[in-house]
Amino acid sequence: MKRDMIVSLVLLVGIISLYLSLGSMDDPRAANFPKVIIIIMGVLSTLLLLQSLILKQPKSSQGAGFPFGRFLICFFMIIIYFIFMETLGFYLSAFLFFVLVTCILGSSDLTARTAVMRVIVGVVFTGILFLLFNVLLAVQTPKGVLM
């Protein structure tokens, strides 16, 4: 609990300093995307701080240890994602990456229903990425074979 509080406070200080540093940019339009990301980080850090203040955690809870196997699998999947992004395209590779990583990280409770839900969430997530990058920000993404 104390560790979460300290981490969230350090993050909030860093986020505030990052947000204030954006005022010195030459083109104010160039600061829009970083501002959005910084605001999202601020909201999430504030939620972590509130969670650490409100929720009481049992003192005898011991973690199972760091899952190095899953970490290495996800690390190599990120590398494969970057390799195939140019070939498959940004959106298809992001969709496949999202679905595979959520299935690997949640493999203990993977059923047919949860797999279908992860695919649906992956479609929604990819749609949000499309709206964010192509519609709102007009950023060119790797096209790949399908676009």
Backbone as CSV, one residue per row, in Angstrom:
resi,resn,N_x,N_y,N_z,CA_x,CA_y,CA_z,C_x,C_y,C_z
1,MET,0.818,-1.179,0.000,0.000,0.000,0.000,0.870,1.253,0.000
2,LYS,1.869,1.281,0.853,2.750,2.436,0.911,3.535,2.605,-0.383
3,ARG,3.931,1.496,-0.969,4.694,1.541,-2.208,3.853,2.139,-3.332
4,ASP,2.587,1.758,-3.434,1.701,2.318,-4.455,1.515,3.818,-4.260
5,MET,1.415,4.239,-3.009,1.243,5.656,-2.725,2.487,6.442,-3.134
6,ILE,3.642,5.925,-2.833,4.887,6.605,-3.181,5.058,6.662,-4.696
7,VAL,4.781,5.552,-5.366,4.905,5.513,-6.828,3.941,6.503,-7.469
8,SER,2.710,6.543,-6.998,1.731,7.452,-7.600,2.099,8.909,-7.354
9,LEU,2.628,9.228,-6.191,3.045,10.607,-5.920,4.233,11.014,-6.779
10,VAL,5.195,10.122,-6.933,6.344,10.414,-7.802,5.879,10.598,-9.246
11,LEU,4.971,9.740,-9.696,4.426,9.873,-11.047,3.697,11.196,-11.223
12,LEU,2.911,11.590,-10.251,2.176,12.846,-10.358,3.113,14.043,-10.441
13,VAL,4.188,14.030,-9.670,5.171,15.116,-9.753,5.815,15.141,-11.137
14,GLY,6.193,13.978,-11.653,6.776,13.908,-12.997,5.800,14.341,-14.074
15,ILE,4.545,13.954,-13.925,3.525,14.298,-14.918,3.274,15.800,-14.926
16,ILE,3.222,16.405,-13.760,3.020,17.855,-13.692,4.191,18.587,-14.336
17,SER,5.408,18.123,-14.064,6.568,18.783,-14.673,6.590,18.588,-16.185
18,LEU,6.201,17.409,-16.670,6.119,17.197,-18.116,5.067,18.100,-18.753
19,TYR,3.927,18.217,-18.110,2.852,19.044,-18.658,3.277,20.508,-18.719
20,LEU,3.948,20.972,-17.674,4.407,22.363,-17.667,5.488,22.611,-18.711
21,SER,6.298,21.601,-18.999,7.368,21.777,-19.986,6.829,21.867,-21.410
22,LEU,5.603,21.426,-21.648,5.031,21.498,-22.988,4.704,22.929,-23.395
23,GLY,4.624,23.832,-22.454,4.339,25.227,-22.769,5.450,25.914,-23.538
24,SER,6.637,25.341,-23.520,7.779,25.962,-24.204,7.951,25.483,-25.639
25,MET,7.004,24.715,-26.155,7.117,24.224,-27.531,6.801,25.347,-28.510
26,ASP,7.487,25.325,-29.662,7.299,26.363,-30.666,5.915,26.320,-31.293
27,ASP,5.476,25.153,-31.688,4.169,24.989,-32.320,3.202,24.402,-31.296
28,PRO,2.193,25.154,-30.873,1.272,24.633,-29.857,0.486,23.407,-30.329
29,ARG,0.291,23.260,-31.637,-0.438,22.097,-32.137,0.362,20.817,-31.934
30,ALA,1.685,20.933,-31.924,2.534,19.751,-31.731,2.426,19.207,-30.313
31,ALA,1.923,20.004,-29.397,1.821,19.575,-27.998,0.499,18.884,-27.697
32,ASN,-0.417,18.832,-28.650,-1.733,18.258,-28.367,-1.667,16.790,-27.987
33,PHE,-0.994,15.982,-28.786,-0.930,14.552,-28.491,-0.194,14.270,-27.184
34,PRO,0.988,14.882,-26.943,1.622,14.647,-25.637,0.759,15.099,-24.465
35,LYS,0.005,16.184,-24.644,-0.869,16.637,-23.564,-1.940,15.599,-23.245
36,VAL,-2.513,14.998,-24.281,-3.538,13.976,-24.065,-2.951,12.791,-23.306
37,ILE,-1.778,12.341,-23.732,-1.127,11.202,-23.059,-0.776,11.558,-21.618
38,ILE,-0.281,12.748,-21.396,0.094,13.166,-20.038,-1.140,13.272,-19.149
39,ILE,-2.240,13.767,-19.692,-3.474,13.867,-18.903,-3.986,12.470,-18.546
40,ILE,-3.935,11.551,-19.493,-4.354,10.174,-19.202,-3.466,9.564,-18.120
41,MET,-2.150,9.791,-18.227,-1.240,9.292,-17.197,-1.559,9.909,-15.840
42,GLY,-1.915,11.195,-15.823,-2.270,11.867,-14.573,-3.519,11.284,-13.943
43,VAL,-4.520,11.002,-14.778,-5.755,10.402,-14.263,-5.467,9.021,-13.685
44,LEU,-4.684,8.223,-14.400,-4.368,6.880,-13.909,-3.529,6.931,-12.634
45,SER,-2.596,7.874,-12.537,-1.796,8.012,-11.317,-2.658,8.456,-10.148
46,THR,-3.606,9.346,-10.417,-4.519,9.782,-9.365,-5.389,8.619,-8.893
47,LEU,-5.849,7.798,-9.829,-6.634,6.618,-9.445,-5.806,5.652,-8.601
48,LEU,-4.530,5.480,-8.948,-3.654,4.623,-8.146,-3.483,5.193,-6.743
49,LEU,-3.333,6.515,-6.644,-3.202,7.145,-5.330,-4.471,6.955,-4.507
50,LEU,-5.626,7.175,-5.139,-6.889,6.970,-4.428,-7.075,5.519,-4.011
51,GLN,-6.702,4.602,-4.866,-6.810,3.187,-4.537,-5.916,2.835,-3.358
52,SER,-4.712,3.385,-3.339,-3.800,3.064,-2.241,-4.260,3.684,-0.931
53,LEU,-5.011,4.793,-1.004,-5.516,5.417,0.215,-6.790,4.754,0.726
54,ILE,-7.631,4.290,-0.187,-8.949,3.770,0.199,-8.910,2.286,0.546
55,LEU,-8.287,1.499,-0.322,-8.305,0.048,-0.114,-7.291,-0.372,0.933
56,LYS,-7.708,-1.265,1.777,-6.813,-1.845,2.780,-6.381,-3.217,2.291
57,GLN,-5.091,-3.443,2.248,-4.577,-4.733,1.807,-4.138,-5.539,3.023
58,PRO,-4.385,-6.841,2.986,-3.947,-7.673,4.120,-2.429,-7.675,4.239
59,LYS,-1.966,-7.714,5.492,-0.530,-7.639,5.734,0.190,-8.936,5.403
60,SER,-0.515,-10.048,5.388,0.136,-11.335,5.175,0.123,-11.774,3.713
61,SER,-0.240,-10.884,2.806,-0.306,-11.291,1.395,1.089,-11.327,0.796
62,GLN,1.502,-12.482,0.405,2.787,-12.669,-0.256,2.546,-12.957,-1.717
63,GLY,3.289,-12.281,-2.590,3.134,-12.501,-4.015,3.723,-13.838,-4.429
64,ALA,3.309,-14.307,-5.591,3.785,-15.593,-6.084,5.154,-15.474,-6.738
65,GLY,5.664,-14.265,-6.845,6.942,-14.078,-7.512,6.736,-13.533,-8.914
66,PHE,7.808,-13.089,-9.492,7.731,-12.481,-10.819,7.627,-13.572,-11.880
67,PRO,6.640,-13.476,-12.785,6.467,-14.511,-13.816,7.423,-14.294,-14.997
68,PHE,8.651,-14.760,-14.867,9.666,-14.540,-15.899,9.293,-15.196,-17.223
69,GLY,8.643,-16.347,-17.184,8.258,-17.022,-18.422,7.303,-16.183,-19.252
70,ARG,6.267,-15.675,-18.617,5.306,-14.825,-19.331,5.955,-13.530,-19.789
71,PHE,6.831,-12.984,-18.958,7.529,-11.752,-19.330,8.352,-11.960,-20.593
72,LEU,9.111,-13.045,-20.653,9.937,-13.309,-21.832,9.088,-13.556,-23.078
73,ILE,7.983,-14.262,-22.916,7.093,-14.501,-24.054,6.547,-13.171,-24.575
74,CYS,6.096,-12.312,-23.673,5.564,-11.012,-24.100,6.654,-10.135,-24.702
75,PHE,7.850,-10.196,-24.161,8.963,-9.421,-24.714,9.258,-9.849,-26.151
76,PHE,9.321,-11.145,-26.395,9.572,-11.620,-27.753,8.388,-11.330,-28.675
77,MET,7.187,-11.326,-28.118,6.031,-10.974,-28.937,6.075,-9.505,-29.360
78,ILE,6.585,-8.646,-28.511,6.743,-7.236,-28.875,7.735,-7.102,-30.013
79,ILE,8.824,-7.844,-29.944,9.818,-7.800,-31.018,9.211,-8.317,-32.320
80,ILE,8.471,-9.418,-32.250,7.807,-9.958,-33.444,6.781,-8.965,-33.971
81,TYR,6.066,-8.298,-33.071,5.093,-7.276,-33.472,5.773,-6.179,-34.285
82,PHE,6.912,-5.687,-33.816,7.620,-4.636,-34.543,8.152,-5.133,-35.884
83,ILE,8.560,-6.386,-35.956,9.082,-6.935,-37.214,7.970,-7.041,-38.246
84,PHE,6.793,-7.515,-37.845,5.712,-7.757,-38.795,4.788,-6.561,-39.003
85,MET,4.996,-5.466,-38.274,4.116,-4.318,-38.404,4.148,-3.734,-39.820
86,GLU,5.311,-3.648,-40.420,5.416,-3.108,-41.779,4.776,-4.038,-42.800
87,THR,4.891,-5.329,-42.583,4.350,-6.297,-43.537,2.829,-6.424,-43.411
88,LEU,2.347,-6.626,-42.184,0.915,-6.839,-41.963,0.126,-5.538,-41.871
89,GLY,0.787,-4.484,-41.513,0.105,-3.223,-41.269,-0.071,-2.998,-39.788
90,PHE,-0.212,-1.739,-39.432,-0.289,-1.368,-38.024,-1.521,-1.955,-37.339
91,TYR,-2.684,-1.843,-37.967,-3.921,-2.223,-37.305,-4.079,-3.736,-37.183
92,LEU,-3.746,-4.466,-38.222,-3.838,-5.923,-38.139,-2.833,-6.475,-37.137
93,SER,-1.605,-5.967,-37.161,-0.605,-6.460,-36.212,-0.955,-6.050,-34.787
94,ALA,-1.533,-4.855,-34.594,-1.947,-4.437,-33.249,-3.077,-5.322,-32.736
95,PHE,-4.026,-5.657,-33.611,-5.121,-6.544,-33.222,-4.600,-7.914,-32.812
96,LEU,-3.747,-8.501,-33.657,-3.211,-9.828,-33.349,-2.372,-9.805,-32.072
97,PHE,-1.560,-8.771,-31.922,-0.729,-8.647,-30.728,-1.601,-8.548,-29.480
98,PHE,-2.622,-7.706,-29.527,-3.496,-7.521,-28.374,-4.181,-8.821,-27.977
99,VAL,-4.736,-9.513,-28.950,-5.451,-10.758,-28.652,-4.486,-11.810,-28.104
100,LEU,-3.334,-11.966,-28.727,-2.380,-12.984,-28.263,-1.847,-12.681,-26.865
101,VAL,-1.508,-11.431,-26.612,-0.966,-11.088,-25.298,-2.023,-11.265,-24.211
102,THR,-3.258,-10.844,-24.473,-4.288,-11.034,-23.446,-4.595,-12.509,-23.219
103,CYS,-4.494,-13.313,-24.262,-4.703,-14.758,-24.074,-3.557,-15.385,-23.302
104,ILE,-2.340,-14.940,-23.547,-1.189,-15.491,-22.824,-1.209,-15.049,-21.366
105,LEU,-1.449,-13.767,-21.127,-1.429,-13.270,-19.754,-2.614,-13.782,-18.939
106,GLY,-3.723,-14.081,-19.598,-4.878,-14.615,-18.884,-5.133,-16.064,-19.211
107,SER,-4.092,-16.823,-19.447,-4.257,-18.219,-19.865,-4.837,-19.111,-18.776
108,SER,-4.774,-18.687,-17.528,-5.280,-19.539,-16.453,-6.804,-19.649,-16.478
109,ASP,-7.484,-18.617,-16.967,-8.953,-18.666,-17.008,-9.476,-18.586,-18.443
110,LEU,-8.729,-19.108,-19.392,-9.099,-19.016,-20.801,-10.133,-20.087,-21.147
111,THR,-11.299,-19.613,-21.546,-12.353,-20.494,-22.041,-12.761,-19.979,-23.417
112,ALA,-13.667,-20.684,-24.068,-14.130,-20.243,-25.386,-14.812,-18.882,-25.279
113,ARG,-15.571,-18.678,-24.225,-16.276,-17.405,-24.055,-15.303,-16.256,-23.814
114,THR,-14.305,-16.464,-22.951,-13.346,-15.390,-22.698,-12.497,-15.123,-23.930
115,ALA,-12.196,-16.155,-24.718,-11.431,-15.943,-25.949,-12.222,-15.092,-26.942
116,VAL,-13.516,-15.373,-27.062,-14.362,-14.569,-27.950,-14.445,-13.132,-27.438
117,MET,-14.559,-12.964,-26.137,-14.609,-11.613,-25.565,-13.308,-10.866,-25.817
118,ARG,-12.188,-11.550,-25.744,-10.901,-10.897,-26.011,-10.776,-10.498,-27.465
119,VAL,-11.319,-11.293,-28.360,-11.316,-10.921,-29.779,-12.207,-9.693,-29.995
120,ILE,-13.362,-9.665,-29.352,-14.259,-8.508,-29.483,-13.600,-7.252,-28.909
121,VAL,-12.986,-7.379,-27.746,-12.280,-6.237,-27.156,-11.118,-5.816,-28.058
122,GLY,-10.443,-6.778,-28.696,-9.372,-6.461,-29.630,-9.872,-5.671,-30.834
123,VAL,-11.052,-6.029,-31.331,-11.650,-5.283,-32.444,-11.982,-3.858,-32.009
124,VAL,-12.566,-3.722,-30.821,-12.893,-2.390,-30.305,-11.620,-1.577,-30.084
125,PHE,-10.599,-2.203,-29.499,-9.325,-1.539,-29.259,-8.695,-1.076,-30.579
126,THR,-8.717,-1.918,-31.593,-8.159,-1.554,-32.891,-8.977,-0.442,-33.536
127,GLY,-10.290,-0.480,-33.368,-11.133,0.598,-33.878,-10.830,1.926,-33.220
128,ILE,-10.584,1.899,-31.910,-10.217,3.123,-31.197,-8.871,3.636,-31.693
129,LEU,-7.923,2.733,-31.926,-6.633,3.157,-32.485,-6.814,3.800,-33.851
130,PHE,-7.671,3.203,-34.691,-7.931,3.765,-36.016,-8.519,5.165,-35.904
131,LEU,-9.525,5.325,-35.048,-10.134,6.642,-34.873,-9.133,7.661,-34.340
132,LEU,-8.316,7.230,-33.390,-7.346,8.143,-32.796,-6.296,8.575,-33.806
133,PHE,-5.679,7.612,-34.492,-4.562,7.949,-35.369,-5.000,8.473,-36.728
134,ASN,-5.970,7.844,-37.364,-6.337,8.251,-38.724,-7.331,9.401,-38.751
135,VAL,-8.311,9.400,-37.861,-9.363,10.412,-37.923,-8.983,11.658,-37.126
136,LEU,-8.646,11.485,-35.849,-8.382,12.647,-34.999,-7.017,13.281,-35.242
137,LEU,-5.979,12.460,-35.298,-4.625,12.999,-35.406,-4.083,13.037,-36.831
138,ALA,-4.719,12.330,-37.748,-4.279,12.253,-39.151,-2.803,11.853,-39.247
139,VAL,-2.441,10.792,-38.528,-1.080,10.276,-38.510,-0.998,9.098,-39.473
140,GLN,0.044,9.077,-40.271,0.232,7.955,-41.188,0.792,6.762,-40.411
141,THR,0.149,5.627,-40.565,0.595,4.398,-39.922,1.052,3.422,-40.991
142,PRO,1.872,2.426,-40.634,2.266,1.420,-41.630,1.043,0.734,-42.214
143,LYS,0.983,0.680,-43.540,-0.217,0.181,-44.224,-0.252,-1.339,-44.303
144,GLY,0.810,-1.971,-44.684,0.815,-3.419,-44.789,0.122,-3.916,-46.034
145,VAL,-0.206,-5.192,-46.058,-0.770,-5.825,-47.244,-2.256,-5.558,-47.411
146,LEU,-2.965,-5.225,-46.368,-4.405,-5.072,-46.464,-4.880,-3.657,-46.747
147,MET,-3.981,-2.682,-46.701,-4.421,-1.290,-46.936,-3.618,-0.652,-48.017
